[in-house]
């Protein structure tokens, strides 16, 4: 699930590690850990789904930004379809047993 969330955030706009964490938290993923997001960004980059570039910062160390590429967009589409199918199935199952949103 974190892969899909990170790909979604980066598809919207390139970002550096803590920026991605902040945007995920602002979207409602309050419990997402910094280390988990940094690890996911590295793994997605190594898998060829993200590009990266360094931007100098006047306020501290340079920031490594990540952007999505065509491989990442394919992953986002595929994982997005899988997630929507799973969520629809779960909604149906929960509705059958009287659990509402």
N, CA, C and O atoms as a GROMACS GRO file, in nm:
protein
  404
    1UNK      N    1   0.081  -0.119   0.000
    1UNK     CA    2   0.000   0.000   0.000
    1UNK      C    3   0.087   0.126   0.000
    1UNK      O    4   0.052   0.225  -0.065
    2UNK      N    5   0.198   0.124   0.071
    2UNK     CA    6   0.283   0.243   0.076
    2UNK      C    7   0.343   0.275  -0.060
    2UNK      O    8   0.357   0.392  -0.095
    3UNK      N    9   0.377   0.173  -0.138
    3UNK     CA   10   0.427   0.197  -0.274
    3UNK      C   11   0.326   0.279  -0.352
    3UNK      O   12   0.361   0.379  -0.416
    4UNK      N   13   0.201   0.237  -0.349
    4UNK     CA   14   0.094   0.305  -0.423
    4UNK      C   15   0.077   0.448  -0.373
    4UNK      O   16   0.060   0.540  -0.453
    5UNK      N   17   0.081   0.467  -0.243
    5UNK     CA   18   0.065   0.601  -0.186
    5UNK      C   19   0.181   0.692  -0.228
    5UNK      O   20   0.159   0.807  -0.267
    6UNK      N   21   0.303   0.642  -0.220
    6UNK     CA   22   0.420   0.721  -0.258
    6UNK      C   23   0.418   0.753  -0.406
    6UNK      O   24   0.444   0.867  -0.446
    7UNK      N   25   0.388   0.655  -0.490
    7UNK     CA   26   0.380   0.680  -0.634
    7UNK      C   27   0.273   0.785  -0.664
    7UNK      O   28   0.293   0.870  -0.751
    8UNK      N   29   0.161   0.780  -0.595
    8UNK     CA   30   0.054   0.878  -0.616
    8UNK      C   31   0.099   1.019  -0.582
    8UNK      O   32   0.073   1.113  -0.657
    9UNK      N   33   0.166   1.033  -0.469
    9UNK     CA   34   0.213   1.165  -0.425
    9UNK      C   35   0.318   1.220  -0.521
    9UNK      O   36   0.313   1.337  -0.558
   10UNK      N   37   0.411   1.136  -0.562
   10UNK     CA   38   0.518   1.181  -0.651
   10UNK      C   39   0.466   1.205  -0.793
   10UNK      O   40   0.521   1.288  -0.865
   11UNK      N   41   0.360   1.135  -0.832
   11UNK     CA   42   0.301   1.158  -0.964
   11UNK      C   43   0.236   1.296  -0.971
   11UNK      O   44   0.231   1.359  -1.076
   12UNK      N   45   0.188   1.341  -0.856
   12UNK     CA   46   0.125   1.473  -0.849
   12UNK      C   47   0.230   1.584  -0.862
   12UNK      O   48   0.209   1.683  -0.930
   13UNK      N   49   0.344   1.564  -0.794
   13UNK     CA   50   0.452   1.662  -0.796
   13UNK      C   51   0.578   1.598  -0.740
   13UNK      O   52   0.572   1.526  -0.640
   14UNK      N   53   0.693   1.623  -0.805
   14UNK     CA   54   0.820   1.573  -0.753
   14UNK      C   55   0.837   1.618  -0.608
   14UNK      O   56   0.782   1.720  -0.567
   15UNK      N   57   0.913   1.540  -0.532
   15UNK     CA   58   0.936   1.580  -0.393
   15UNK      C   59   1.055   1.510  -0.334
   15UNK      O   60   1.098   1.405  -0.381
   16UNK      N   61   1.109   1.570  -0.229
   16UNK     CA   62   1.219   1.509  -0.153
   16UNK      C   63   1.159   1.430  -0.038
   16UNK      O   64   1.039   1.443  -0.010
   17UNK      N   65   1.238   1.350   0.029
   17UNK     CA   66   1.189   1.256   0.128
   17UNK      C   67   1.091   1.312   0.229
   17UNK      O   68   0.978   1.263   0.239
   18UNK      N   69   1.132   1.415   0.304
   18UNK     CA   70   1.042   1.464   0.408
   18UNK      C   71   0.919   1.532   0.348
   18UNK      O   72   0.812   1.529   0.409
   19UNK      N   73   0.932   1.592   0.230
   19UNK     CA   74   0.818   1.651   0.162
   19UNK      C   75   0.714   1.543   0.130
   19UNK      O   76   0.594   1.566   0.147
   20UNK      N   77   0.759   1.428   0.084
   20UNK     CA   78   0.668   1.317   0.055
   20UNK      C   79   0.600   1.270   0.184
   20UNK      O   80   0.480   1.244   0.184
   21UNK      N   81   0.676   1.258   0.292
   21UNK     CA   82   0.620   1.220   0.422
   21UNK      C   83   0.511   1.320   0.462
   21UNK      O   84   0.401   1.280   0.501
   22UNK      N   85   0.541   1.448   0.454
   22UNK     CA   86   0.448   1.553   0.493
   22UNK      C   87   0.319   1.547   0.410
   22UNK      O   88   0.210   1.561   0.464
   23UNK      N   89   0.333   1.526   0.280
   23UNK     CA   90   0.215   1.520   0.193
   23UNK      C   91   0.131   1.396   0.219
   23UNK      O   92   0.008   1.402   0.213
   24UNK      N   93   0.195   1.284   0.250
   24UNK     CA   94   0.120   1.164   0.285
   24UNK      C   95   0.042   1.186   0.415
   24UNK      O   96  -0.074   1.147   0.426
   25UNK      N   97   0.106   1.247   0.512
   25UNK     CA   98   0.038   1.276   0.639
   25UNK      C   99  -0.077   1.373   0.619
   25UNK      O  100  -0.184   1.356   0.678
   26UNK      N  101  -0.057   1.474   0.537
   26UNK     CA  102  -0.163   1.572   0.509
   26UNK      C  103  -0.282   1.506   0.438
   26UNK      O  104  -0.395   1.551   0.450
   27UNK      N  105  -0.255   1.397   0.364
   27UNK     CA  106  -0.361   1.324   0.295
   27UNK      C  107  -0.437   1.231   0.388
   27UNK      O  108  -0.539   1.173   0.348
   28UNK      N  109  -0.389   1.215   0.512
   28UNK     CA  110  -0.459   1.130   0.607
   28UNK      C  111  -0.383   1.009   0.655
   28UNK      O  112  -0.433   0.934   0.739
   29UNK      N  113  -0.264   0.986   0.604
   29UNK     CA  114  -0.182   0.874   0.649
   29UNK      C  115  -0.095   0.921   0.765
   29UNK      O  116   0.028   0.928   0.754
   30UNK      N  117  -0.160   0.954   0.877
   30UNK     CA  118  -0.094   1.015   0.991
   30UNK      C  119   0.017   0.930   1.053
   30UNK      O  120   0.114   0.984   1.106
   31UNK      N  121   0.003   0.801   1.046
   31UNK     CA  122   0.097   0.711   1.115
   31UNK      C  123   0.214   0.667   1.029
   31UNK      O  124   0.296   0.586   1.073
   32UNK      N  125   0.225   0.718   0.907
   32UNK     CA  126   0.333   0.674   0.819
   32UNK      C  127   0.466   0.720   0.878
   32UNK      O  128   0.481   0.835   0.918
   33UNK      N  129   0.562   0.628   0.881
   33UNK     CA  130   0.692   0.658   0.939
   33UNK      C  131   0.790   0.713   0.839
   33UNK      O  132   0.791   0.675   0.722
   34UNK      N  133   0.873   0.804   0.885
   34UNK     CA  134   0.975   0.863   0.798
   34UNK      C  135   1.061   0.755   0.733
   34UNK      O  136   1.082   0.756   0.612
   35UNK      N  137   1.112   0.662   0.815
   35UNK     CA  138   1.202   0.559   0.763
   35UNK      C  139   1.134   0.472   0.658
   35UNK      O  140   1.197   0.431   0.561
   36UNK      N  141   1.006   0.443   0.678
   36UNK     CA  142   0.932   0.362   0.581
   36UNK      C  143   0.923   0.433   0.446
   36UNK      O  144   0.940   0.370   0.342
   37UNK      N  145   0.896   0.562   0.450
   37UNK     CA  146   0.883   0.638   0.325
   37UNK      C  147   1.019   0.650   0.257
   37UNK      O  148   1.028   0.631   0.136
   38UNK      N  149   1.124   0.682   0.332
   38UNK     CA  150   1.257   0.692   0.273
   38UNK      C  151   1.299   0.558   0.210
   38UNK      O  152   1.355   0.555   0.101
   39UNK      N  153   1.271   0.448   0.280
   39UNK     CA  154   1.302   0.316   0.225
   39UNK      C  155   1.222   0.286   0.100
   39UNK      O  156   1.275   0.227   0.005
   40UNK      N  157   1.097   0.325   0.098
   40UNK     CA  158   1.011   0.303  -0.019
   40UNK      C  159   1.062   0.385  -0.138
   40UNK      O  160   1.067   0.335  -0.250
   41UNK      N  161   1.099   0.509  -0.114
   41UNK     CA  162   1.153   0.592  -0.222
   41UNK      C  163   1.280   0.528  -0.280
   41UNK      O  164   1.294   0.520  -0.402
   42UNK      N  165   1.370   0.483  -0.194
   42UNK     CA  166   1.493   0.418  -0.242
   42UNK      C  167   1.462   0.292  -0.323
   42UNK      O  168   1.519   0.269  -0.429
   43UNK      N  169   1.370   0.211  -0.270
   43UNK     CA  170   1.336   0.085  -0.338
   43UNK      C  171   1.271   0.112  -0.473
   43UNK      O  172   1.304   0.046  -0.572
   44UNK      N  173   1.178   0.207  -0.478
   44UNK     CA  174   1.112   0.240  -0.605
   44UNK      C  175   1.213   0.297  -0.706
   44UNK      O  176   1.204   0.271  -0.826
   45UNK      N  177   1.309   0.375  -0.656
   45UNK     CA  178   1.414   0.428  -0.742
   45UNK      C  179   1.499   0.314  -0.798
   45UNK      O  180   1.529   0.309  -0.917
   46UNK      N  181   1.539   0.221  -0.710
   46UNK     CA  182   1.621   0.107  -0.754
   46UNK      C  183   1.545   0.017  -0.850
   46UNK      O  184   1.605  -0.049  -0.934
   47UNK      N  185   1.412   0.012  -0.837
   47UNK     CA  186   1.329  -0.069  -0.927
   47UNK      C  187   1.307  -0.001  -1.061
   47UNK      O  188   1.246  -0.059  -1.151
   48UNK      N  189   1.356   0.122  -1.076
   48UNK     CA  190   1.343   0.193  -1.203
   48UNK      C  191   1.211   0.267  -1.218
   48UNK      O  192   1.177   0.308  -1.328
   49UNK      N  193   1.136   0.286  -1.109
   49UNK     CA  194   1.006   0.353  -1.116
   49UNK      C  195   1.016   0.503  -1.093
   49UNK      O  196   0.923   0.577  -1.126
   50UNK      N  197   1.128   0.549  -1.038
   50UNK     CA  198   1.146   0.690  -1.008
   50UNK      C  199   1.279   0.740  -1.063
   50UNK      O  200   1.375   0.664  -1.076
   51UNK      N  201   1.282   0.867  -1.095
   51UNK     CA  202   1.407   0.935  -1.127
   51UNK      C  203   1.446   1.016  -1.004
   51UNK      O  204   1.364   1.034  -0.913
   52UNK      N  205   1.567   1.064  -0.999
   52UNK     CA  206   1.606   1.150  -0.888
   52UNK      C  207   1.702   1.257  -0.938
   52UNK      O  208   1.772   1.240  -1.038
   53UNK      N  209   1.702   1.367  -0.865
   53UNK     CA  210   1.795   1.476  -0.894
   53UNK      C  211   1.817   1.553  -0.764
   53UNK      O  212   1.732   1.552  -0.676
   54UNK      N  213   1.930   1.620  -0.754
   54UNK     CA  214   1.966   1.693  -0.633
   54UNK      C  215   1.946   1.842  -0.654
   54UNK      O  216   1.983   1.897  -0.758
   55UNK      N  217   1.886   1.906  -0.554
   55UNK     CA  218   1.863   2.050  -0.557
   55UNK      C  219   1.935   2.111  -0.437
   55UNK      O  220   1.911   2.070  -0.323
   56UNK      N  221   2.023   2.210  -0.460
   56UNK     CA  222   2.091   2.275  -0.349
   56UNK      C  223   1.990   2.345  -0.257
   56UNK      O  224   1.886   2.392  -0.302
   57UNK      N  225   2.022   2.351  -0.129
   57UNK     CA  226   1.936   2.415  -0.031
   57UNK      C  227   2.017   2.517   0.048
   57UNK      O  228   2.128   2.487   0.092
   58UNK      N  229   1.962   2.635   0.065
   58UNK     CA  230   2.028   2.738   0.147
   58UNK      C  231   2.011   2.710   0.295
   58UNK      O  232   2.083   2.766   0.377
   59UNK      N  233   1.917   2.625   0.329
   59UNK     CA  234   1.882   2.600   0.469
   59UNK      C  235   1.945   2.474   0.527
   59UNK      O  236   1.912   2.437   0.639
   60UNK      N  237   2.032   2.409   0.456
   60UNK     CA  238   2.092   2.286   0.507
   60UNK      C  239   2.149   2.206   0.392
   60UNK      O  240   2.190   2.261   0.290
   61UNK      N  241   2.151   2.073   0.409
   61UNK     CA  242   2.208   1.987   0.304
   61UNK      C  243   2.122   1.989   0.178
   61UNK      O  244   2.003   2.023   0.180
   62UNK      N  245   2.185   1.953   0.069
   62UNK     CA  246   2.113   1.944  -0.058
   62UNK      C  247   2.000   1.842  -0.044
   62UNK      O  248   2.009   1.749   0.036
   63UNK      N  249   1.895   1.861  -0.122
   63UNK     CA  250   1.780   1.771  -0.116
   63UNK      C  251   1.773   1.686  -0.242
   63UNK      O  252   1.787   1.736  -0.354
   64UNK      N  253   1.750   1.558  -0.221
   64UNK     CA  254   1.734   1.465  -0.332
   64UNK      C  255   1.585   1.455  -0.363
   64UNK      O  256   1.507   1.405  -0.283
   65UNK      N  257   1.547   1.504  -0.480
   65UNK     CA  258   1.408   1.500  -0.524
   65UNK      C  259   1.384   1.375  -0.607
   65UNK      O  260   1.472   1.326  -0.677
   66UNK      N  261   1.263   1.324  -0.597
   66UNK     CA  262   1.220   1.208  -0.674
   66UNK      C  263   1.105   1.247  -0.765
   66UNK      O  264   1.017   1.325  -0.727
   67UNK      N  265   1.107   1.192  -0.885
   67UNK     CA  266   1.000   1.212  -0.981
   67UNK      C  267   0.961   1.079  -1.042
   67UNK      O  268   1.041   0.986  -1.046
   68UNK      N  269   0.839   1.070  -1.088
   68UNK     CA  270   0.790   0.945  -1.147
   68UNK      C  271   0.830   0.941  -1.294
   68UNK      O  272   0.837   1.044  -1.360
   69UNK      N  273   0.854   0.823  -1.345
   69UNK     CA  274   0.888   0.804  -1.486
   69UNK      C  275   0.786   0.707  -1.548
   69UNK      O  276   0.695   0.663  -1.478
   70UNK      N  277   0.800   0.672  -1.676
   70UNK     CA  278   0.702   0.582  -1.739
   70UNK      C  279   0.686   0.447  -1.668
   70UNK      O  280   0.574   0.395  -1.658
   71UNK      N  281   0.794   0.389  -1.618
   71UNK     CA  282   0.785   0.262  -1.544
   71UNK      C  283   0.700   0.283  -1.419
   71UNK      O  284   0.615   0.201  -1.387
   72UNK      N  285   0.725   0.392  -1.349
   72UNK     CA  286   0.649   0.423  -1.229
   72UNK      C  287   0.502   0.449  -1.259
   72UNK      O  288   0.415   0.408  -1.182
   73UNK      N  289   0.473   0.516  -1.369
   73UNK     CA  290   0.333   0.540  -1.408
   73UNK      C  291   0.262   0.409  -1.438
   73UNK      O  292   0.144   0.393  -1.404
   74UNK      N  293   0.332   0.315  -1.502
   74UNK     CA  294   0.274   0.183  -1.526
   74UNK      C  295   0.246   0.111  -1.394
   74UNK      O  296   0.141   0.050  -1.376
   75UNK      N  297   0.342   0.120  -1.301
   75UNK     CA  298   0.322   0.059  -1.169
   75UNK      C  299   0.203   0.123  -1.098
   75UNK      O  300   0.122   0.053  -1.037
   76UNK      N  301   0.192   0.255  -1.107
   76UNK     CA  302   0.082   0.327  -1.043
   76UNK      C  303  -0.052   0.282  -1.101
   76UNK      O  304  -0.147   0.257  -1.026
   77UNK      N  305  -0.061   0.271  -1.232
   77UNK     CA  306  -0.186   0.225  -1.296
   77UNK      C  307  -0.221   0.083  -1.253
   77UNK      O  308  -0.334   0.056  -1.214
   78UNK      N  309  -0.124  -0.006  -1.260
   78UNK     CA  310  -0.147  -0.146  -1.226
   78UNK      C  311  -0.184  -0.162  -1.079
   78UNK      O  312  -0.283  -0.229  -1.047
   79UNK      N  313  -0.106  -0.102  -0.991
   79UNK     CA  314  -0.135  -0.114  -0.848
   79UNK      C  315  -0.265  -0.042  -0.812
   79UNK      O  316  -0.337  -0.084  -0.722
   80UNK      N  317  -0.294   0.068  -0.882
   80UNK     CA  318  -0.419   0.140  -0.859
   80UNK      C  319  -0.540   0.055  -0.894
   80UNK      O  320  -0.639   0.054  -0.820
   81UNK      N  321  -0.533  -0.016  -1.006
   81UNK     CA  322  -0.643  -0.105  -1.046
   81UNK      C  323  -0.660  -0.218  -0.945
   81UNK      O  324  -0.772  -0.252  -0.907
   82UNK      N  325  -0.548  -0.275  -0.902
   82UNK     CA  326  -0.552  -0.382  -0.803
   82UNK      C  327  -0.615  -0.332  -0.674
   82UNK      O  328  -0.700  -0.400  -0.615
   83UNK      N  329  -0.575  -0.214  -0.628
   83UNK     CA  330  -0.628  -0.158  -0.504
   83UNK      C  331  -0.778  -0.132  -0.516
   83UNK      O  332  -0.854  -0.165  -0.425
   84UNK      N  333  -0.822  -0.072  -0.627
   84UNK     CA  334  -0.964  -0.042  -0.644
   84UNK      C  335  -1.047  -0.170  -0.646
   84UNK      O  336  -1.157  -0.174  -0.589
   85UNK      N  337  -0.998  -0.273  -0.710
   85UNK     CA  338  -1.068  -0.401  -0.713
   85UNK      C  339  -1.078  -0.460  -0.572
   85UNK      O  340  -1.184  -0.507  -0.531
   86UNK      N  341  -0.967  -0.457  -0.500
   86UNK     CA  342  -0.964  -0.508  -0.363
   86UNK      C  343  -1.061  -0.429  -0.274
   86UNK      O  344  -1.138  -0.488  -0.199
   87UNK      N  345  -1.057  -0.296  -0.284
   87UNK     CA  346  -1.143  -0.211  -0.202
   87UNK      C  347  -1.290  -0.236  -0.233
   87UNK      O  348  -1.373  -0.239  -0.143
   88UNK      N  349  -1.323  -0.253  -0.360
   88UNK     CA  350  -1.462  -0.280  -0.398
   88UNK      C  351  -1.509  -0.413  -0.342
   88UNK      O  352  -1.621  -0.424  -0.293
   89UNK      N  353  -1.424  -0.514  -0.348
   89UNK     CA  354  -1.457  -0.645  -0.293
   89UNK      C  355  -1.478  -0.636  -0.142
   89UNK      O  356  -1.574  -0.692  -0.090
   90UNK      N  357  -1.389  -0.566  -0.073
   90UNK     CA  358  -1.403  -0.550   0.072
   90UNK      C  359  -1.529  -0.473   0.108
   90UNK      O  360  -1.598  -0.509   0.203
   91UNK      N  361  -1.561  -0.368   0.032
   91UNK     CA  362  -1.684  -0.292   0.057
   91UNK      C  363  -1.806  -0.383   0.043
   91UNK      O  364  -1.899  -0.377   0.124
   92UNK      N  365  -1.805  -0.466  -0.059
   92UNK     CA  366  -1.917  -0.558  -0.080
   92UNK      C  367  -1.928  -0.658   0.035
   92UNK      O  368  -2.038  -0.681   0.086
   93UNK      N  369  -1.817  -0.716   0.074
   93UNK     CA  370  -1.818  -0.812   0.185
   93UNK      C  371  -1.865  -0.748   0.315
   93UNK      O  372  -1.945  -0.807   0.388
   94UNK      N  373  -1.817  -0.629   0.345
   94UNK     CA  374  -1.856  -0.561   0.468
   94UNK      C  375  -2.002  -0.519   0.466
   94UNK      O  376  -2.070  -0.524   0.569
   95UNK      N  377  -2.050  -0.478   0.352
   95UNK     CA  378  -2.191  -0.439   0.340
   95UNK      C  379  -2.281  -0.558   0.366
   95UNK      O  380  -2.386  -0.544   0.430
   96UNK      N  381  -2.241  -0.676   0.318
   96UNK     CA  382  -2.320  -0.798   0.338
   96UNK      C  383  -2.337  -0.832   0.485
   96UNK      O  384  -2.439  -0.889   0.524
   97UNK      N  385  -2.239  -0.797   0.566
   97UNK     CA  386  -2.248  -0.830   0.709
   97UNK      C  387  -2.288  -0.710   0.794
   97UNK      O  388  -2.278  -0.715   0.917
   98UNK      N  389  -2.332  -0.604   0.728
   98UNK     CA  390  -2.388  -0.489   0.799
   98UNK      C  391  -2.289  -0.389   0.852
   98UNK      O  392  -2.323  -0.309   0.938
   99UNK      N  393  -2.166  -0.391   0.801
   99UNK     CA  394  -2.066  -0.293   0.844
   99UNK      C  395  -2.068  -0.179   0.742
   99UNK      O  396  -2.042  -0.200   0.624
  100UNK      N  397  -2.099  -0.059   0.790
  100UNK     CA  398  -2.103   0.056   0.699
  100UNK      C  399  -1.980   0.143   0.717
  100UNK      O  400  -1.908   0.133   0.816
  101UNK      N  401  -1.959   0.229   0.620
  101UNK     CA  402  -1.842   0.318   0.620
  101UNK      C  403  -1.845   0.420   0.729
  101UNK      O  404  -1.753   0.501   0.740
   0.00000   0.00000   0.00000
